[in-house]
Amino acid sequence: MSAVVDTWGWRGRVKLRPGQSVADVVARVPAIESALGTRPGAVRVEQDPAHAGRCTMRVLAVDPHAGAIPWPGPTARSLADPIDIGVFEDATTVQVPLLRRHALIGGTTDSGKSGVLNVILGNLVACPDVVLWGIDLKGGMELRPWVSCLARLATTPDEANRMLSDAVAILETRAHAASQDNTRVWEPTSQSPALVIVIDEYAELADTAPDAVGHAESVARRGRAVAVDLLTATQRPTQRAMGGGAIRSQMSVRVCLRVRERRDVELILDKGMLSAGWHAHTLDAPGKFYLLADGHNQPRRARAYLVTDEHVRETAAQYASTRPDLDALSQAAADQPSRALEPPPNQASDPEQALRTALDQAPDEGLSIAELIDTTGMRRTWVYDRLQALAAAGTARQVSRGRWHA
Ligand SMILES: Nc1ncnc2c1ncn2[C@@H]1O[C@H](COP(=O)(O)OP(=O)(O)OP(=O)(O)O)[C@@H](O)[C@H]1O
């Protein structure tokens, strides 16, 4: 191994023995630290992206994360710009792409979730091509300081349900408009901005507003192309809160701060990440995190910038008057008075079965969505989602525009 000395310590490329993997080296890190006589946490191992049998070992004499790193202020001017959220151990900037991506920020209490959320929000408020909505079921404690930059803030389960249902209506309208003029994706501009819905404590939403979770899952599955994105934070990444992984699998940006238990790493990031070196249970200060996103597939420790309450106040005040409105089409979809929030009273006892039977017995020209809503007693979103799932499984097909058959 040949070593290169840099500002922070030294690094060298390691060639593994035949059959050995980087996970084997990661598992030996404490022993390597002991043999080298370094402080615990000084040795880092990174996979060589080009060769499974090679890795880079870094030994950090100086820790750039030793102290809080002040936030330099917003750098993004469009949702298309990656957002600078902090620095890696080698002092390079952590840049997170957010356009057409949902994001999940997870970590135990006091790990710095609000900090990361605030860095991202501090940048998003400076982007004239994003409308921000917020859901904060802790009485608005976290998001209220940003209220002047949020087009809407929901602080009760009912408001959250309404908001997410509106988001689904918007994404459906946008998808429909895109299919009419053959555009594949919604390109955010200040006239037709993206919609980012910030949800602080997703588990709280799952506990108190199960209907809203259905809408959130719809947004997670179908929102990206039409620039309706979720930015969620959670302290409790339980299977239940994460919809058994359904939500998480749609979140292509995952920020994992310190977790209490090793298995939480896999709940926030993914299976196998712990043994691949994503040791979020060993992060030792608030704001430290691992990032999994496009261009970030190695377990590199990072630390978020520290955003003070003063930063939040100043930034919100600076950008409050520059926030865009939704485009007319999306606004109309959200305002639609006829859209019922509650399921109709005559919901079938087994809506799934009722749907399948109706499709099986449909006339040759198929049944319309309205007829399927009538038969199942379920809302449009549910019917639409189930039809997509049945179509993907090959048990339902669209005979003509908006008409379905088994
Ligand atoms: N990037 C950071 N650098 C240094 N200190 C930080 C950083 N982020 C947060 N802190 C400090 O850690 C503490 C907890 O941060 P924060 O409120 O963001 O955590 P949290 O995970 O959101 O907590 P909770 O689960 O209670 O909402 C705060 O006192 C804050 O000053």
The ligand as an SDF file (V2000), in Angstrom:
LIG
                    3D

 31 33  0  0  0  0  0  0  0  0999 V2000
  -24.8870   20.2690   12.2310 N   0  0  0  0  0  0  0  0  0  0  0  0
  -24.8180   20.4840   13.5350 C   0  0  0  0  0  0  0  0  0  0  0  0
  -23.6320   20.8130   14.1000 N   0  0  0  0  0  0  0  0  0  0  0  0
  -23.5540   21.0210   15.4210 C   0  0  0  0  0  0  0  0  0  0  0  0
  -24.6010   20.9180   16.2780 N   0  0  0  0  0  0  0  0  0  0  0  0
  -25.7830   20.5910   15.7920 C   0  0  0  0  0  0  0  0  0  0  0  0
  -25.9580   20.3380   14.3840 C   0  0  0  0  0  0  0  0  0  0  0  0
  -27.2600   20.0110   14.1790 N   0  0  0  0  0  0  0  0  0  0  0  0
  -27.8640   20.0560   15.3810 C   0  0  0  0  0  0  0  0  0  0  0  0
  -26.9830   20.4100   16.3580 N   0  0  0  0  0  0  0  0  0  0  0  0
  -27.2990   20.5710   17.7830 C   0  0  0  0  0  0  0  0  0  0  0  0
  -27.8700   19.3780   18.2810 O   0  0  0  0  0  0  0  0  0  0  0  0
  -29.0670   19.6220   19.0060 C   0  0  0  0  0  0  0  0  0  0  0  0
  -30.2380   18.8110   18.4560 C   0  0  0  0  0  0  0  0  0  0  0  0
  -30.4460   19.1730   17.1000 O   0  0  0  0  0  0  0  0  0  0  0  0
  -31.8510   19.0070   16.3870 P   0  0  0  0  0  0  0  0  0  0  0  0
  -32.9060   19.7290   17.1410 O   0  0  0  0  0  0  0  0  0  0  0  0
  -31.6240   19.3630   14.9690 O   0  0  0  0  0  0  0  0  0  0  0  0
  -32.0730   17.4310   16.5520 O   0  0  0  0  0  0  0  0  0  0  0  0
  -33.3610   16.5920   16.1990 P   0  0  0  0  0  0  0  0  0  0  0  0
  -32.8400   15.2740   15.7520 O   0  0  0  0  0  0  0  0  0  0  0  0
  -34.2070   17.3350   15.2430 O   0  0  0  0  0  0  0  0  0  0  0  0
  -34.0510   16.4770   17.5920 O   0  0  0  0  0  0  0  0  0  0  0  0
  -35.5900   16.0250   17.9080 P   0  0  0  0  0  0  0  0  0  0  0  0
  -35.6650   14.5810   17.6090 O   0  0  0  0  0  0  0  0  0  0  0  0
  -35.7150   16.3320   19.3570 O   0  0  0  0  0  0  0  0  0  0  0  0
  -36.4830   16.8700   17.0290 O   0  0  0  0  0  0  0  0  0  0  0  0
  -29.3100   21.1250   18.9330 C   0  0  0  0  0  0  0  0  0  0  0  0
  -29.0020   21.6660   20.1900 O   0  0  0  0  0  0  0  0  0  0  0  0
  -28.3680   21.6550   17.9080 C   0  0  0  0  0  0  0  0  0  0  0  0
  -27.7630   22.8840   18.3100 O   0  0  0  0  0  0  0  0  0  0  0  0
  1  2  1  0
  2  3  1  0
  2  7  2  0
  3  4  2  0
  4  5  1  0
  5  6  2  0
  6  7  1  0
  6 10  1  0
  7  8  1  0
  8  9  2  0
  9 10  1  0
 10 11  1  0
 11 12  1  0
 11 30  1  0
 12 13  1  0
 13 14  1  0
 13 28  1  0
 14 15  1  0
 15 16  1  0
 16 17  2  0
 16 18  1  0
 16 19  1  0
 19 20  1  0
 20 21  2  0
 20 22  1  0
 20 23  1  0
 23 24  1  0
 24 25  2  0
 24 26  1  0
 24 27  1  0
 28 29  1  0
 28 30  1  0
 30 31  1  0
M  END
$$$$
